[in-house]
Every structure is written in C-alpha cells, then in structure tokens.
Amino acid sequence: MEQFKETNAVRLKTIPAGIWALGFVSLLMDVSSEMIHALLPIYLVTVMGASMVTVGTIEGIAEATAAITKVFSGALSDWLGKRKLLAVAGYGLAALTKPVFPLASSVGWLVAARFVDRVGKGIRGAPRDALIADIAPAHARGASFGLRQALDTVGAFVGPLLAIGLMWLTANQFRTVFWAAVVPGLLAVALLVAAVHEPARPAGLREVRAPLSLPELRRLGSPFWLVVCVATVFTLARFSEAFLILRAQGMGLPIVLVPMVLVVMNVVYSLAAYPAGVLSDRVNRLTMLILGFLILIAADIVLAFPGNLAGVALGVALWGLHLGFTQGLLSTLVADTAPPELRGTAFGMFNLSGGLALLAASLLAGALWDLFGPRMTFLAGAGFTALALLGLGLVRWLMPTLGRNGKAEQGGAVSGS
C-alpha cells in the first residue's frame, strides 16, 4: 500500500500542467452545467408549465446533438491540426448559453439554450480528449485520462450539491441559482485560454485532408475498431443512471434524498478514476477493464436483488466504482490505438457509437422495466456486460500487446504513440 501511495505521488508530479488545467476546466464547467441541469426538469414543469413529454424530448435531442457534433469537431481538429481552438469554441459556447437560463421567458428559449449548450459540449469533447492524448507522456497516459475524469466527476456531484444549498438559502429562487451557475462557466473558459498550451505539431506528422473518408477511417486500424466494438456492447449494459434513481425510490428512498443517489455514485467514481488510470499504466489496460466489467456485473446483481436501501446503496457505489475502472481507460485505449494525426476523428467516432448505444440501452432498459420490472432490467444489464467481457477476452487473445505500455500491435507495426 505504501509503495502504491509513493507511485501515486510520483505519477501526479509527472502529469503535465496542461492536463491539470484541462481537468479543472472540466470541473468548473461541470459545476456550472449541473447546477442548472439538476433543477431544469423541475423548473420546466413547475415554473414554465412544460409537460413531461417536452422534458424528455429536450433531453433526448440535446444528448443526440452532442454525440453527433463530436464526430465532426474531432475530424475538423485533425484537418486543422489544432485542438485548443475548437475546445475554446465549445467551452465558450456553453458558457455563453448560461445567462439564457435565468433570462428565458418561455420554454422555447430554454430549449434553444439547452440545444446550443449541448452543441458546445459536442464541439469540445473529441478535440479536448485528443489534446489530452497529445499532451500526456505515453508512460502516464492512463493517469492523465484518469485525473481529467476524476476532476470532471467532482464537478458532477459538487454542482447538484451547490444547487441544493442555494435553493435552500434563497427559498427556492431558481433564477438566482441559474445566475450563480454563470460564474464557474466563465472561469472555465478563462482557465482554458490562459493555462492550456497546445504542443507543437510533430515534424513529419502526416496531414489529414479528409478525416471522415473511408480510406482515413480504415487507417484508424483494427485495434481501434475492436476497442469501439467492445465499448459499444459494454455501453448497452450501462444504461442511464436515471434507473438507479428509480430503483432507490422504488425501495422507499424519500424524494428529498433522491439526488443523493447520484452524489454517492459520482463520489465513488471520482475517487476511483485516477487510481485506476495509474494502475493501467503499470499493468495491461485490458486487465483493468476486465475488472471493471466484473464490478458492473456485481452492481447489476446487487441492484436486481437489493433487499433494502442498504443494498441499493451498495449497488450504486459499485456502479460508480465500475465507471472509475472503465471510462477513463476506454478513452486511454482510444489514444493508444489511434494514429496521432487521426485522434480527433477517433474520439469522435468512439463518442458517437457510445452515445447511440447509451440511447438504445436506456430505451431497452425502460421497455424491460415496464414489461418485466426492475429486476429484469438489471439482470439484462449483467448479461450484456458478460457478452462484452467475452468480447474483451477475444480481443486480448487476438492482440496480446493491446493495452500494454500504451502500444497496440497492428499488422506487425505499432500504431499510436
């Protein structure tokens, strides 16, 4: 344990300042966004008079928009050979939408603000991840992605907690909370502009003229596409966290405490993400992913047969733990396997497939819940995870060097950097 703590401290020192800055940019923007998003459904229904169908439509369109935009922004960053410009544009667009929420006089304005906010998320996502891969040293790539993910997840639970606290202090003044959310969003953009410096393009790196063309997509290579396939099947098991909330409420959790489900999940997620990344730099990344998949199976089984609220809490904590052991590592594998000049396109395709799979998973989970109850939903999740686990075993057998020391064997040559 002492040796791991020492290694952990050393890893933190070797992570470049730009990675730290990008992590805190993610943290601040997540605080800003979650302060609004935690209250927006209630605000739409109780203050603006919107229907639940409207709320669902807004969320569905918003997330689909973000997933699709990531493909084009990632490809554009490869074509330009620049990542930071698009990251600033995406974060800046999201920050500019924040004042619209307290100023909006109709549901239409809120829909537009939510849509533009998600466009901003889509623009920044793939270029930011590619920028992390460009900045991070190969020996600390897992730790770098884990640190960024950990700081991002801190924002995911700090934002709702701040929203709850401000609602209590202001006697439920939604607009006051929305105005407060503007501040961390602007700080995120300022930090990105001032503290993140994009590395110079390596001499001799191939220029990409048509990133989304079939020849360029083929250049991404079979290791990358295998990672995408396994991640897609795995995402079918990782449906929306809204079902965790419904499970807790169905087991008797008071409505006032419902936000604590996501707080518990994100606290565990945040604590696990960085250590998992550090460990992945020391052992094969696929080994870590296998462990993460097994943790999700355990979480699904516990949530299928929780017994009481303590069982639900355990299942939610395990769910957060599996996120810590998988999400940063999957991004790291994308960085490991994709050619450096196509990393933006790679992250765009990876995020698109994951976003579509998450939408399909949530629709399937909802149908199973309505037809057979919550137990079948979580058991089906365990089944899909087991299927992804078999796929991961096949990938490891076909490409034994994948995930080892940041390298992937592809046709006798090493791709990635």
Backbone hydrogen bonds, N-H to C=O, Kabsch-Sander energy under -0.5 kcal/mol:
donor,donor_aa,acceptor,acceptor_aa,energy
5,K,1,M,-2.2
6,E,2,E,-2.3
7,T,3,Q,-2.5
8,N,4,F,-2.7
9,A,5,K,-2.2
10,V,6,E,-2.3
11,R,7,T,-2.7
12,L,8,N,-2.1
13,K,9,A,-1.7
14,T,10,V,-1.6
15,I,11,R,-1.0
15,I,12,L,-0.5
19,I,16,P,-0.9
20,W,16,P,-1.5
21,A,17,A,-2.6
22,L,18,G,-2.3
23,G,19,I,-2.2
24,F,20,W,-2.3
25,V,21,A,-2.2
26,S,22,L,-2.2
27,L,23,G,-2.2
28,L,24,F,-2.6
29,M,25,V,-2.4
30,D,26,S,-2.4
31,V,27,L,-2.4
32,S,28,L,-2.3
33,S,29,M,-2.8
34,E,30,D,-3.0
35,M,31,V,-1.9
36,I,32,S,-0.9
37,H,33,S,-3.2
38,A,34,E,-2.1
39,L,36,I,-1.0
40,L,36,I,-2.0
43,Y,39,L,-2.7
44,L,40,L,-3.0
45,V,41,P,-1.8
46,T,42,I,-3.1
47,V,43,Y,-1.7
48,M,43,Y,-2.1
50,A,44,L,-3.3
55,V,51,S,-1.9
56,G,52,M,-2.6
57,T,53,V,-2.5
58,I,54,T,-2.6
59,E,55,V,-2.2
60,G,56,G,-2.5
61,I,57,T,-2.6
62,A,58,I,-2.4
63,E,59,E,-2.3
64,A,60,G,-2.1
65,T,61,I,-2.4
66,A,62,A,-1.9
67,A,63,E,-2.1
68,I,64,A,-2.3
69,T,65,T,-2.5
70,K,66,A,-1.6
71,V,67,A,-0.7
71,V,68,I,-0.8
72,F,68,I,-1.0
73,S,69,T,-2.5
74,G,70,K,-2.3
75,A,71,V,-2.0
76,L,72,F,-2.4
77,S,73,S,-2.1
78,D,74,G,-1.4
79,W,75,A,-2.2
80,L,76,L,-2.8
81,G,77,S,-1.5
82,K,77,S,-0.8
87,A,83,R,-2.0
88,V,84,K,-3.0
89,A,85,L,-2.0
90,G,86,L,-2.5
91,Y,87,A,-2.7
92,G,88,V,-2.8
93,L,89,A,-2.3
94,A,90,G,-1.9
95,A,91,Y,-2.4
96,L,92,G,-2.3
97,T,93,L,-1.1
98,K,94,A,-0.7
98,K,95,A,-0.7
100,V,97,T,-1.2
101,F,97,T,-0.8
101,F,98,K,-1.0
103,L,99,P,-1.3
104,A,100,V,-2.0
110,L,106,S,-1.4
111,V,107,V,-2.7
112,A,108,G,-2.3
113,A,109,W,-2.5
114,R,110,L,-2.6
115,F,111,V,-2.3
116,V,112,A,-2.7
117,D,113,A,-2.5
118,R,114,R,-1.9
119,V,115,F,-2.0
120,G,116,V,-2.4
121,K,117,D,-1.8
122,G,118,R,-2.5
123,I,119,V,-2.5
124,R,120,G,-2.0
125,G,121,K,-1.9
126,A,122,G,-0.6
128,R,124,R,-2.4
129,D,125,G,-2.1
130,A,126,A,-2.5
131,L,127,P,-2.2
132,I,128,R,-2.2
133,A,129,D,-2.0
134,D,130,A,-2.0
135,I,131,L,-2.3
136,A,132,I,-3.0
140,A,137,P,-1.8
141,R,138,A,-1.1
144,S,140,A,-2.1
145,F,141,R,-2.4
146,G,142,G,-2.4
147,L,143,A,-2.6
148,R,144,S,-2.2
149,Q,145,F,-2.3
150,A,146,G,-2.5
151,L,147,L,-2.5
152,D,148,R,-2.2
153,T,149,Q,-2.1
154,V,150,A,-1.6
155,G,151,L,-1.5
156,A,152,D,-1.0
157,F,153,T,-1.0
157,F,154,V,-0.9
158,V,154,V,-2.5
159,G,155,G,-2.2
161,L,157,F,-1.5
162,L,158,V,-2.7
163,A,159,G,-2.3
164,I,160,P,-2.6
165,G,161,L,-2.5
166,L,162,L,-2.8
167,M,163,A,-2.3
168,W,164,I,-1.9
169,L,165,G,-2.3
170,T,166,L,-2.4
171,A,168,W,-0.7
172,N,167,M,-3.4
174,F,172,N,-1.2
177,V,173,Q,-1.7
178,F,174,F,-2.4
179,W,175,R,-2.3
180,A,176,T,-2.0
181,A,177,V,-1.6
182,V,178,F,-0.5
182,V,179,W,-1.2
183,V,179,W,-0.6
183,V,180,A,-0.8
185,G,181,A,-1.0
186,L,182,V,-1.9
187,L,183,V,-2.2
188,A,184,P,-1.9
189,V,185,G,-1.5
190,A,186,L,-2.2
191,L,187,L,-2.5
192,L,188,A,-2.1
193,V,189,V,-2.4
194,A,190,A,-2.2
195,A,191,L,-2.8
196,V,192,L,-1.3
197,H,195,A,-0.6
198,E,196,V,-0.5
205,L,202,P,-1.8
208,V,78,D,-0.6
209,R,207,E,-0.5
213,S,210,A,-2.0
217,L,213,S,-2.5
218,R,214,L,-2.0
219,R,215,P,-1.4
220,L,216,E,-0.7
220,L,217,L,-0.6
221,G,218,R,-1.6
224,F,220,L,-0.5
225,W,221,G,-1.9
226,L,222,S,-2.3
227,V,223,P,-2.0
228,V,224,F,-2.3
229,C,225,W,-2.3
230,V,226,L,-2.5
231,A,227,V,-2.6
232,T,228,V,-2.3
233,V,229,C,-2.2
234,F,230,V,-2.4
235,T,231,A,-2.2
236,L,232,T,-1.3
237,A,233,V,-0.5
237,A,234,F,-1.3
238,R,234,F,-0.5
238,R,235,T,-0.9
239,F,237,A,-0.7
243,F,240,S,-1.7
244,L,241,E,-0.9
245,I,241,E,-1.4
246,L,242,A,-2.2
247,R,243,F,-1.9
248,A,244,L,-2.3
249,Q,245,I,-2.7
250,G,246,L,-2.5
251,M,247,R,-1.2
252,G,249,Q,-1.6
253,L,248,A,-2.1
257,L,254,P,-1.5
258,V,255,I,-1.4
260,M,257,L,-1.6
261,V,258,V,-2.1
262,L,258,V,-0.5
263,V,259,P,-1.6
264,V,260,M,-2.7
265,M,261,V,-2.1
266,N,262,L,-2.6
267,V,263,V,-2.3
268,V,264,V,-2.0
269,Y,265,M,-2.4
270,S,266,N,-2.7
271,L,267,V,-2.2
272,A,268,V,-1.8
273,A,269,Y,-1.9
274,Y,270,S,-0.7
276,A,272,A,-2.2
277,G,273,A,-1.8
278,V,274,Y,-2.5
279,L,275,P,-2.5
280,S,276,A,-1.9
281,D,277,G,-0.9
281,D,278,V,-0.9
282,R,278,V,-0.5
282,R,279,L,-1.2
283,V,279,L,-2.1
285,R,403,G,-2.7
287,T,284,N,-0.7
288,M,284,N,-1.2
289,L,285,R,-2.2
290,I,286,L,-2.4
291,L,287,T,-1.8
292,G,288,M,-2.2
293,F,289,L,-2.8
294,L,290,I,-2.3
295,I,291,L,-2.0
296,L,292,G,-1.8
297,I,293,F,-2.1
298,A,294,L,-2.1
299,A,295,I,-2.4
300,D,296,L,-2.7
301,I,297,I,-2.2
302,V,298,A,-2.4
303,L,299,A,-2.5
304,A,300,D,-1.8
305,F,301,I,-1.6
308,N,306,P,-1.9
312,V,308,N,-1.7
313,A,309,L,-2.7
314,L,310,A,-2.1
315,G,311,G,-2.3
316,V,312,V,-2.8
317,A,313,A,-2.3
318,L,314,L,-2.5
319,W,315,G,-2.0
320,G,316,V,-2.2
321,L,317,A,-2.1
322,H,318,L,-2.5
323,L,319,W,-1.7
324,G,320,G,-1.9
325,F,321,L,-1.6
326,T,322,H,-0.7
326,T,323,L,-0.9
327,Q,323,L,-2.2
330,L,326,T,-2.6
331,S,327,Q,-1.6
332,T,328,G,-2.0
333,L,329,L,-2.4
334,V,330,L,-1.8
335,A,331,S,-2.1
336,D,332,T,-2.4
337,T,333,L,-2.2
338,A,334,V,-2.3
342,L,339,P,-2.0
343,R,340,P,-1.0
345,T,74,G,-0.5
346,A,342,L,-2.5
347,F,343,R,-2.6
348,G,344,G,-2.1
349,M,345,T,-2.6
350,F,346,A,-2.5
351,N,347,F,-2.5
352,L,348,G,-2.2
353,S,349,M,-2.4
354,G,350,F,-2.0
355,G,351,N,-2.6
356,L,352,L,-2.5
357,A,353,S,-2.1
358,L,354,G,-2.4
359,L,355,G,-1.9
360,A,356,L,-2.4
361,A,357,A,-2.8
362,S,358,L,-2.2
363,L,359,L,-2.1
364,L,360,A,-2.6
365,A,361,A,-2.8
366,G,362,S,-2.3
367,A,363,L,-2.1
368,L,364,L,-2.6
369,W,365,A,-2.3
370,D,366,G,-2.3
371,L,367,A,-2.4
372,F,368,L,-3.1
373,G,368,L,-0.9
373,G,369,W,-1.2
377,T,373,G,-1.1
378,F,374,P,-2.0
379,L,375,R,-2.2
380,A,376,M,-2.4
381,G,377,T,-1.7
382,A,378,F,-2.0
383,G,379,L,-1.9
384,F,380,A,-2.5
385,T,381,G,-2.1
386,A,382,A,-2.2
387,L,383,G,-1.9
388,A,384,F,-2.4
389,L,385,T,-2.4
390,L,386,A,-1.9
391,G,387,L,-2.0
392,L,388,A,-2.4
393,G,389,L,-2.1
394,L,390,L,-2.1
395,V,391,G,-2.4
396,R,392,L,-2.3
397,W,393,G,-1.7
398,L,394,L,-2.6
399,M,395,V,-2.7
402,L,399,M,-1.7
403,G,407,K,-1.0
404,R,401,T,-2.1
404,R,407,K,-0.8
405,N,403,G,-0.6
407,K,404,R,-1.3
408,A,415,S,-0.7
410,Q,413,A,-2.9
413,A,410,Q,-1.6
415,S,408,A,-1.6
415,S,413,A,-0.5
